[in-house]
Amino acid sequence: MAIVINKEKKRVDLTTEVQKISGIDIRSCLQCKKCSSGCPVSALTKVHPSDIIRGLQLNAGDKLFDSDLVWMCASCETCFERCPMKINMAAVMDALRILAVRNNASRQKGNVALFNKFFLKTVRMFGRTYDIGMIAAYKLGTSSYLKDTDKFPMMLLKGKIALTPSFKADKKYTNRIFARKHDRINS
Amino acid sequence: MKYAYYPGCSADSTARDQYMSVNEVATALNIELSELKGWTCCGSTPAHHTDKNLSIALPAANLLMAKKTGLDMVVFCAACYNRMKAANHEIKTNPDIRKDIAAALGEDYDGSVKVHHFVEVLLKDIGAKKIQNAFTHSLDGLKVASYYGCLLVRPHDVTQFDDPENPVLLDELVTLMGGESVDWPHKVECCGGGFALTRTDIVLELSDSILNMAKASGAQCMAVACPMCQINLDMRQADINETKSRDYNLPVVYITQLLGLCLGVSPKKLGMDKCVVSPKPIIELVRTAE
């Protein structure tokens, strides 16, 4: 993929920010493209892992937020496992997603960021996830009511999904963790 | 042997069958799994998508609870296993993170609790011989594709589970049960994991390629060790058949369900009625092969 760098002023110094959050020195990438070859979703995306690193090396800035890979990466970590320079690409992708949400720049199919928010909300409320609550909230948020409607009666019948949340979690630590992270997660 | 058992959230919900079968196998083999009282969510993928310290603090809370029991931790869910190992790794290698996590938890945790996958406990702590002696039934040559997925094996530096490209622990158990472990190349491919709800299209694509390879390799069923892989590969077969004109009807079961059958546990107690693709052919085969 050709990487086009615009010279106009960027909102975010993404390269510095990504390196700060991930702790990864992206300069060590040799562009061998082993990450892209092994990436299971690269057949479905326009942008591949090695393009992301190259973009960061060239300080392409916040246009990288629009790369389809950012929210299509399944965090399978094949890229990291196979990187000859031991670059933790999965951590780089995490950093990009964190920054995309922080900069209000995550507008993609599926709205994974919204799912993450509701997932963590149920963890905050109950100390554990609550599937039905999380799924209902996500469906309301994305207006995807009709998707998978055939699955729920079957799952309920088979006892494959819990009707009620669990109240067995000891929230001593989670309450502290979420109280401390409050501003960052619920923003 | 006694361990602090961390079942993970899916054990309460979509992977009840995993929870049931792990408990049955443990009981049959005299492994004492003492469920960690008050355990909380590990944060899974949404946490590491959102905040690095959150993604370490959530599993660390459980590791701290385990430390107080003085026992090693046992996990079955591959995602929880991965997050526990990642938390230990970060806390042990990064003093700043350790300090931050101590502040988040209100107590210092040193990253020292040993975390094992249940399959590791079986093969490394209990041993093949003892397990084999306990079998009352056999898989009788059943062709099984052992599927490991991502989070058990990657990144190897962190999980230390088995070979990251060609793991064999599940295959060893299959062989031990008298099954034929098929040699196939998609053992550690990704099923789409946590995209089950958000990007089902990706799950269908990736799971299709795995099912396709399992079928082409002659597998009669797949054995898994991760609740997300199980639900994606099992429940999504109907959607893949519909959207991609396939005709999959491949049972996808937990390795512990196969072990349970061979240990003489009833399919009902192993939660096998919860599988979407019916595992009836496997159950009948094992029943007739004493």
Boltz contact constraints between the chains, C-beta under 6 A:
constraints:
  - contact:
      token1: [A, 40]
      token2: [B, 190]
      max_distance: 6.0
  - contact:
      token1: [A, 40]
      token2: [B, 206]
      max_distance: 6.0
  - contact:
      token1: [A, 74]
      token2: [B, 190]
      max_distance: 6.0
  - contact:
      token1: [A, 74]
      token2: [B, 192]
      max_distance: 6.0
  - contact:
      token1: [A, 74]
      token2: [B, 193]
      max_distance: 6.0
  - contact:
      token1: [A, 75]
      token2: [B, 45]
      max_distance: 6.0
  - contact:
      token1: [A, 76]
      token2: [B, 150]
      max_distance: 6.0
  - contact:
      token1: [A, 76]
      token2: [B, 190]
      max_distance: 6.0
  - contact:
      token1: [A, 77]
      token2: [B, 154]
      max_distance: 6.0
  - contact:
      token1: [A, 77]
      token2: [B, 155]
      max_distance: 6.0
  - contact:
      token1: [A, 80]
      token2: [B, 155]
      max_distance: 6.0
  - contact:
      token1: [A, 81]
      token2: [B, 154]
      max_distance: 6.0
  - contact:
      token1: [A, 81]
      token2: [B, 155]
      max_distance: 6.0
  - contact:
      token1: [A, 81]
      token2: [B, 164]
      max_distance: 6.0
  - contact:
      token1: [A, 94]
      token2: [B, 48]
      max_distance: 6.0
  - contact:
      token1: [A, 97]
      token2: [B, 49]
      max_distance: 6.0
  - contact:
      token1: [A, 110]
      token2: [B, 198]
      max_distance: 6.0
  - contact:
      token1: [A, 110]
      token2: [B, 199]
      max_distance: 6.0
  - contact:
      token1: [A, 112]
      token2: [B, 198]
      max_distance: 6.0
  - contact:
      token1: [A, 115]
      token2: [B, 198]
      max_distance: 6.0
  - contact:
      token1: [A, 116]
      token2: [B, 46]
      max_distance: 6.0
  - contact:
      token1: [A, 116]
      token2: [B, 49]
      max_distance: 6.0
  - contact:
      token1: [A, 116]
      token2: [B, 50]
      max_distance: 6.0
  - contact:
      token1: [A, 119]
      token2: [B, 46]
      max_distance: 6.0
  - contact:
      token1: [A, 120]
      token2: [B, 46]
      max_distance: 6.0
  - contact:
      token1: [A, 123]
      token2: [B, 41]
      max_distance: 6.0
  - contact:
      token1: [A, 127]
      token2: [B, 40]
      max_distance: 6.0
  - contact:
      token1: [A, 128]
      token2: [B, 9]
      max_distance: 6.0
  - contact:
      token1: [A, 128]
      token2: [B, 41]
      max_distance: 6.0
  - contact:
      token1: [A, 129]
      token2: [B, 9]
      max_distance: 6.0
  - contact:
      token1: [A, 129]
      token2: [B, 41]
      max_distance: 6.0
  - contact:
      token1: [A, 131]
      token2: [B, 13]
      max_distance: 6.0
  - contact:
      token1: [A, 158]
      token2: [B, 274]
      max_distance: 6.0
  - contact:
      token1: [A, 160]
      token2: [B, 14]
      max_distance: 6.0
  - contact:
      token1: [A, 160]
      token2: [B, 274]
      max_distance: 6.0
  - contact:
      token1: [A, 161]
      token2: [B, 13]
      max_distance: 6.0
  - contact:
      token1: [A, 161]
      token2: [B, 14]
      max_distance: 6.0
  - contact:
      token1: [A, 162]
      token2: [B, 12]
      max_distance: 6.0
  - contact:
      token1: [A, 162]
      token2: [B, 13]
      max_distance: 6.0
  - contact:
      token1: [A, 166]
      token2: [B, 12]
      max_distance: 6.0
  - contact:
      token1: [A, 169]
      token2: [B, 38]
      max_distance: 6.0
  - contact:
      token1: [A, 169]
      token2: [B, 40]
      max_distance: 6.0
  - contact:
      token1: [A, 170]
      token2: [B, 38]
      max_distance: 6.0
  - contact:
      token1: [A, 173]
      token2: [B, 61]
      max_distance: 6.0
  - contact:
      token1: [A, 173]
      token2: [B, 105]
      max_distance: 6.0
  - contact:
      token1: [A, 174]
      token2: [B, 40]
      max_distance: 6.0
  - contact:
      token1: [A, 176]
      token2: [B, 106]
      max_distance: 6.0
  - contact:
      token1: [A, 177]
      token2: [B, 57]
      max_distance: 6.0
  - contact:
      token1: [A, 177]
      token2: [B, 104]
      max_distance: 6.0
  - contact:
      token1: [A, 180]
      token2: [B, 104]
      max_distance: 6.0
  - contact:
      token1: [A, 181]
      token2: [B, 54]
      max_distance: 6.0
  - contact:
      token1: [A, 184]
      token2: [B, 51]
      max_distance: 6.0
